[in-house]
Amino acid sequence: MKYIALLFAFLLTFSNIFAQSENKSPITWSGYLETYYVYDFNQPANHERPSFLYNHTRHNEFNLNLGFIKAAYSSEKIRANLAFMAGTYAQYNLAAEPSLLQHVFEANVGVKLSDTKNLWLDMGIMPSHIGFESAISKDCWTLTRSLLAENSPYFETGAKISYASEDNQWTLSALVLNGWQRIRRPEGNQTPAFGTQVYYKPSDKVTLNWSTFIGNDKPDSLRQMRYFQNFYGIFQLSPKVGLIAGFDYGLEKKSKENSDFNTWYSPVAILKYDINPKISTAARIEYYYDPNGVIIATPTSNGFRTTGYSLNLDYKAFSNFVWRIEGRLLNSKDNIFTREGKAVSDNFSLNTSMAVSF
């Protein structure tokens, strides 16, 4: 953490120098903080929530899910982001990374490639191009993340070339990546991964997205190519009602020598209703099908086949602050959860969080 403090001290000094020499500094500072409490009715003695959840992971204790400080540099031709974080989100999502890198939320640099077109090349640690949910809970419709979001990348490391149309309706991206939610490549892996994104927003009422990932996330000696697609649409049905519909579908080779594939998929729908400018509610229904344990491994015969339901109530007291309460039920085909030392098929939790951005 000493090195993180030194880096931020340097950035702050650099920002102040610019501020003194220009009317407006090209460096802006921002931050985010989300605290939470979860009561899991299966009452795990070690306070650990189910292993396929990577946010709000601790039972019956007050904790920090995510807090970060970010410096963003922006000029006509150059952009950069550097953010360091703490919290259980970082602890669980970056457990496979070197200890110093586990605190990096963003670290990327971009250069504009054209004088006339909005064409950029960015490189570094970036938010994922997959999905409609991010690690920043305040920006999502539900307090907890969907099963498909928890089990697909939140971040990625690589290079991205992106183009945005002049009317900002279309954004097209192509990526070369280190792997499936990786900063450091797996040992023995020399295979690049690739991604694409097509983002279309024809109006304020409709957003459509199609993202893909192709790559091997194992050592080359065990190479199992993974092919993954994410689709979602966000629809503002009326001034008070919104709908998100999403679908993930993936295939992965059973083995390097085998031409057959294991598959998994996950549909989700979220309906949001704004009661008034400060109070809103959202209901979610979802299903995750992974019978062969490609993403979520279980010791049971039917693998991971789980349906989820949630209902949350949000109070947005200020433009940068939200207090949320959510009930969530997960129900599986097999007994994959544990309650009082016995295997059970369901998990219910009550969750609350407070989040502020600045």
C-alpha positions in Angstrom: 0.0 0.0 0.0 3.0 2.3 0.5 3.6 2.3 -3.3 0.0 3.1 -4.0 0.2 6.1 -1.7 3.4 7.3 -3.4 1.8 7.0 -6.8 -1.2 9.0 -5.8 1.0 11.7 -4.2 2.9 12.0 -7.5 -0.4 12.2 -9.5 -1.8 14.8 -7.2 1.4 16.9 -7.5 1.3 16.5 -11.3 -2.4 17.6 -11.3 -1.7 20.7 -9.2 1.1 21.8 -11.6 -1.3 21.6 -14.5 -4.0 23.4 -12.6 -1.6 26.3 -11.9 -0.5 26.6 -15.5 -3.9 26.2 -17.2 -7.4 27.3 -16.5 -8.6 23.7 -16.3 -6.5 20.7 -15.3 -6.6 17.8 -17.7 -6.6 15.5 -14.6 -9.8 14.9 -12.7 -10.3 13.0 -9.5 -13.2 10.8 -8.5 -14.0 8.1 -6.0 -16.5 5.5 -5.0 -17.4 3.7 -1.7 -19.9 0.9 -1.1 -20.4 -0.7 2.3 -22.8 -3.6 2.9 -24.3 -6.1 5.3 -25.7 -9.5 4.2 -27.6 -12.0 6.3 -27.5 -15.5 4.6 -30.2 -17.7 6.1 -28.1 -20.8 5.5 -25.8 -19.2 8.2 -22.3 -20.3 7.1 -20.1 -20.6 10.1 -17.1 -19.2 8.3 -19.1 -16.2 7.0 -18.4 -17.2 3.4 -21.2 -16.9 0.9 -21.5 -19.4 -2.0 -18.3 -19.5 -4.0 -19.8 -18.5 -7.3 -20.6 -15.0 -5.8 -17.9 -12.4 -6.0 -19.6 -9.3 -4.6 -21.2 -8.9 -1.1 -19.5 -12.1 -0.2 -19.4 -12.0 3.6 -22.3 -13.2 5.8 -23.5 -11.5 9.0 -20.8 -8.8 9.1 -20.5 -5.2 8.0 -17.9 -4.9 5.3 -16.6 -2.9 2.4 -17.5 -4.3 -1.0 -15.6 -1.8 -3.1 -13.9 1.5 -2.6 -11.6 3.2 -5.1 -9.9 6.5 -5.9 -9.4 7.3 -9.5 -7.3 9.8 -11.5 -8.4 10.4 -15.1 -6.3 12.3 -17.7 -8.0 13.6 -20.8 -6.8 15.7 -23.7 -7.7 16.0 -27.4 -5.4 13.1 -28.4 -4.6 11.2 -25.1 -6.6 9.7 -22.3 -5.6 7.6 -19.3 -7.2 6.2 -16.2 -5.5 5.0 -13.0 -7.5 3.7 -10.0 -6.7 1.7 -6.9 -9.2 -0.2 -4.8 -9.9 -2.1 -1.7 -12.8 -4.3 -0.5 -14.1 -7.8 -0.7 -14.8 -7.3 -4.5 -11.0 -7.0 -5.0 -10.3 -9.8 -2.5 -12.4 -12.4 -4.3 -12.3 -11.3 -8.0 -8.5 -10.8 -8.1 -7.5 -13.7 -5.8 -5.4 -15.3 -8.7 -3.4 -12.1 -9.3 -0.1 -11.0 -7.7 -0.7 -9.2 -4.4 0.2 -5.7 -5.6 -2.0 -6.0 -8.7 -5.0 -7.1 -6.6 -5.5 -3.4 -5.7 -5.6 -2.1 -9.3 -9.1 -1.2 -10.5 -8.1 0.5 -13.7 -4.7 1.3 -15.4 -5.0 2.1 -19.0 -3.7 4.6 -21.6 -5.4 5.6 -24.9 -4.4 7.5 -28.0 -6.7 8.9 -30.7 -5.8 7.5 -34.1 -7.6 9.9 -36.4 -8.0 13.7 -36.6 -11.5 13.4 -38.1 -13.0 10.2 -36.7 -13.6 9.1 -33.1 -11.1 6.2 -33.4 -9.1 5.2 -30.3 -6.5 2.6 -29.3 -6.5 1.9 -25.5 -4.1 -0.5 -23.7 -4.0 -1.7 -20.1 -6.3 -2.9 -17.4 -9.9 -1.9 -18.4 -13.5 -2.5 -17.5 -14.9 -5.6 -19.3 -16.6 -5.2 -22.7 -19.1 -7.9 -21.6 -22.4 -7.4 -19.9 -24.7 -4.6 -18.7 -23.5 -4.7 -15.0 -20.3 -3.5 -13.5 -18.5 -3.6 -10.2 -20.0 -0.3 -9.3 -23.3 -1.3 -7.7 -24.6 2.2 -7.6 -24.8 2.2 -11.4 -26.7 -1.1 -11.6 -30.4 -1.7 -11.2 -30.1 -4.3 -8.5 -28.0 -4.3 -5.3 -26.4 -7.7 -6.0 -25.0 -8.8 -9.4 -26.8 -11.3 -11.6 -25.4 -14.8 -11.9 -24.2 -14.2 -15.4 -22.4 -11.0 -14.4 -20.7 -12.7 -11.4 -19.4 -15.5 -13.7 -18.2 -13.5 -16.6 -15.4 -10.9 -16.7 -15.7 -7.6 -14.7 -12.3 -6.5 -16.0 -9.8 -7.4 -18.8 -6.2 -6.7 -19.7 -5.1 -6.1 -23.3 -5.5 -3.7 -26.2 -8.7 -2.3 -27.6 -9.4 -0.4 -30.8 -12.8 1.3 -30.8 -14.8 3.5 -33.1 -17.8 5.6 -32.2 -20.1 7.1 -34.9 -20.6 10.8 -35.2 -24.1 10.6 -33.9 -23.0 8.3 -31.0 -25.5 5.6 -31.9 -22.9 3.0 -32.8 -19.7 1.9 -31.0 -17.6 -0.9 -32.4 -14.7 -2.5 -30.6 -12.1 -5.2 -31.2 -9.8 -6.5 -28.5 -6.7 -8.6 -27.9 -6.6 -9.9 -24.3 -4.5 -11.8 -21.8 -7.5 -14.1 -21.0 -10.8 -14.4 -19.3 -10.7 -11.8 -16.5 -6.9 -11.8 -16.3 -4.2 -9.3 -15.5 -1.4 -11.9 -15.5 -1.7 -14.8 -18.0 -2.0 -18.3 -16.6 1.4 -20.0 -16.3 2.2 -22.0 -19.5 -0.3 -20.0 -21.6 1.0 -18.2 -24.7 -2.4 -18.1 -26.5 -3.9 -14.6 -27.1 -7.6 -14.2 -26.5 -9.9 -12.0 -28.6 -13.1 -10.0 -28.1 -15.5 -7.9 -30.0 -18.3 -5.5 -29.1 -21.2 -4.0 -31.1 -23.1 -1.4 -29.1 -26.1 0.4 -30.6 -28.2 3.1 -29.0 -30.7 4.4 -31.5 -32.5 6.5 -28.9 -32.7 7.3 -25.2 -35.2 4.5 -24.9 -33.3 1.6 -26.5 -29.8 0.1 -26.0 -28.7 -3.1 -27.7 -25.3 -4.9 -27.3 -23.5 -7.9 -28.6 -20.2 -8.9 -27.1 -17.9 -11.9 -27.8 -14.9 -13.7 -26.4 -12.7 -16.3 -28.0 -9.7 -17.8 -26.2 -8.0 -20.4 -24.2 -7.7 -19.7 -20.4 -5.6 -22.7 -19.5 -2.0 -23.7 -20.1 -1.3 -24.5 -23.8 -0.6 -28.1 -23.0 -4.3 -28.4 -21.9 -5.7 -26.0 -24.5 -9.5 -25.8 -24.4 -10.8 -23.1 -26.6 -13.7 -21.1 -25.2 -16.3 -19.3 -27.4 -18.6 -17.0 -25.6 -21.4 -14.5 -26.6 -23.3 -12.0 -24.5 -26.4 -10.3 -25.7 -28.5 -7.7 -23.9 -31.1 -5.0 -24.5 -32.1 -2.1 -22.2 -35.5 -0.7 -22.9 -37.3 2.4 -21.3 -40.9 1.2 -21.6 -42.3 4.4 -20.1 -41.0 7.3 -18.0 -41.2 5.1 -14.9 -40.7 1.6 -16.2 -37.5 0.0 -17.6 -36.6 -3.5 -18.7 -33.2 -5.3 -19.1 -33.1 -8.6 -20.9 -29.8 -10.4 -21.2 -28.5 -13.8 -22.4 -25.1 -15.4 -22.2 -24.1 -18.5 -24.2 -20.7 -20.2 -24.1 -18.9 -23.3 -25.4 -15.6 -24.8 -24.3 -13.8 -27.8 -25.8 -14.0 -30.8 -23.5 -10.2 -31.4 -24.0 -7.4 -30.5 -26.3 -7.8 -33.7 -28.3 -11.6 -33.9 -28.2 -13.6 -31.9 -30.8 -16.8 -32.0 -28.6 -17.8 -29.0 -26.5 -19.3 -28.4 -23.1 -21.9 -25.6 -23.1 -23.5 -23.2 -20.6 -26.0 -20.4 -20.8 -27.8 -17.9 -18.7 -30.9 -15.7 -19.3 -31.9 -12.8 -17.1 -34.6 -10.2 -17.0 -34.8 -7.2 -14.7 -37.9 -4.9 -14.4 -37.4 -1.6 -12.7 -40.1 0.9 -11.5 -39.4 4.4 -10.4 -41.9 5.2 -7.6 -40.8 8.8 -7.4 -37.5 10.6 -8.2 -35.9 9.3 -5.0 -37.4 5.8 -4.6 -37.3 2.9 -7.0 -37.7 -0.9 -7.0 -36.5 -3.7 -9.3 -37.4 -7.4 -9.7 -35.1 -9.9 -11.2 -35.5 -13.4 -12.5 -32.6 -15.4 -13.8 -31.4 -18.9 -14.6 -27.8 -20.4 -14.9 -27.3 -23.7 -16.7 -23.8 -25.2 -16.5 -24.2 -29.0 -16.2 -20.5 -29.8 -16.9 -19.0 -27.2 -14.5 -17.2 -25.1 -17.1 -17.7 -21.9 -15.1 -19.3 -23.1 -11.9 -18.2 -26.5 -10.7 -20.3 -28.7 -8.4 -19.8 -32.3 -7.1 -23.4 -33.1 -8.0 -24.8 -35.2 -10.9 -26.7 -32.4 -12.6 -24.1 -29.8 -12.2 -25.0 -26.1 -11.7 -28.7 -25.5 -12.7 -29.9 -22.6 -10.6 -32.8 -20.2 -10.7 -32.7 -16.9 -9.0 -35.2 -14.3 -7.9 -34.6 -11.0 -6.2 -36.5 -7.8 -5.3 -34.8 -4.6 -4.2 -35.9 -1.2 -2.9 -33.6 1.8 -3.5 -33.6 5.2 -1.8 -31.6 7.8 -3.7 -31.4 10.5 -1.1 -28.9 12.5 -3.1 -27.7 12.4 -6.7 -24.4 10.7 -5.6 -25.8 8.5 -2.7 -28.1 5.4 -2.7 -29.2 3.2 0.2 -30.5 -0.2 -1.0 -32.3 -3.3 0.5 -32.7 -6.6 -1.4 -34.0 -10.0 -0.8 -32.6 -12.8 -3.0 -33.5 -16.5 -3.4 -31.4 -19.0 -5.3 -32.9 -22.4 -6.0 -30.9 -25.3 -7.5 -31.9 -28.6 -9.1 -29.3 -30.3 -6.9 -28.4 -29.8 -3.2 -25.4 -27.5 -3.8 -25.8 -25.3 -0.7 -25.2 -26.1 2.9 -27.4 -25.4 6.0 -26.5 -26.7 9.4 -24.1 -29.2 8.0 -26.6 -30.6 5.5 -26.8 -30.2 1.7 -29.9 -28.2 0.6 -31.1 -26.9 -2.7 -31.9 -23.3 -1.8 -30.2 -20.1 -0.4 -32.0 -17.0 0.8 -30.3 -13.8 1.8 -31.2 -10.3 2.9 -28.8 -7.6 1.7 -28.4 -3.9 2.3 -25.8 -1.5 1.1 -25.0 2.2 1.1 -22.9 3.7 -1.8 -21.6 7.1 -2.5 -19.6 8.5 -5.5 -17.6 11.7 -5.4 
